[in-house]
Amino acid sequence: MKKEDLKNKTREQLVSELQSIKAITGVLSGVLIVLFAITIYGLLAIEDNTVFIALIAVAISDPS
């Protein structure tokens, strides 16, 4: 984001964008936790582990 963009926004707009980013980060973190839980359950309870091994690779590679 350019500095000019930030300078042209009001404080309320900046706070609103920050809250939106925090909410999106929280949702993505929640999805990541659910993915880990499903993967761990699958590794422990189901005999065919190939899908769950691939899922754990996806969960680890998540940048958030």
C-alpha positions as CSV (number, residue, x, y, z in Angstrom):
1,M,0.0,0.0,0.0
2,K,1.4,3.4,-0.9
3,K,1.9,6.1,1.7
4,E,-0.3,8.5,-0.3
5,D,-3.2,6.1,0.1
6,L,-2.8,6.0,3.9
7,K,-2.5,9.8,4.1
8,N,-5.7,10.3,2.2
9,K,-7.8,8.1,4.5
10,T,-9.5,9.2,7.6
11,R,-8.7,7.6,11.0
12,E,-12.1,5.8,11.0
13,Q,-11.4,4.3,7.6
14,L,-8.0,3.1,8.7
15,V,-9.4,1.6,11.9
16,S,-12.1,-0.1,9.9
17,E,-9.6,-1.6,7.6
18,L,-7.4,-2.8,10.5
19,Q,-10.4,-4.5,12.1
20,S,-11.3,-6.2,8.8
21,I,-7.8,-7.5,8.4
22,K,-7.8,-8.8,12.0
23,A,-11.1,-10.5,11.4
24,I,-9.9,-12.2,8.2
25,T,-6.7,-13.3,10.0
26,G,-8.8,-14.8,12.8
27,V,-11.0,-16.7,10.4
28,L,-8.0,-18.0,8.5
29,S,-6.3,-19.1,11.7
30,G,-9.5,-20.9,12.8
31,V,-9.7,-22.7,9.5
32,L,-6.1,-23.7,9.9
33,I,-6.8,-25.1,13.3
34,V,-9.8,-27.1,12.1
35,L,-7.6,-28.4,9.2
36,F,-5.0,-29.6,11.6
37,A,-7.6,-31.2,13.9
38,I,-9.1,-33.1,10.9
39,T,-5.7,-34.2,9.7
40,I,-4.7,-35.4,13.1
41,Y,-7.9,-37.3,13.5
42,G,-7.5,-38.8,10.1
43,L,-4.0,-39.9,10.8
44,L,-5.0,-41.6,14.1
45,A,-8.4,-43.1,13.2
46,I,-8.4,-44.0,9.5
47,E,-6.2,-46.6,8.0
48,D,-5.6,-45.0,4.6
49,N,-3.4,-42.1,5.5
50,T,-2.4,-40.8,2.1
51,V,-5.0,-38.0,2.0
52,F,-4.3,-36.9,5.5
53,I,-0.5,-36.7,4.8
54,A,-1.2,-34.5,1.9
55,L,-3.5,-32.3,4.0
56,I,-0.9,-31.8,6.7
57,A,1.5,-30.6,4.0
58,V,-1.1,-28.0,2.9
59,A,-1.7,-27.0,6.5
60,I,2.0,-26.5,7.2
61,S,2.5,-24.5,4.0
62,D,-0.2,-22.0,4.9
63,P,1.5,-18.5,5.2
64,S,-0.7,-17.2,8.0
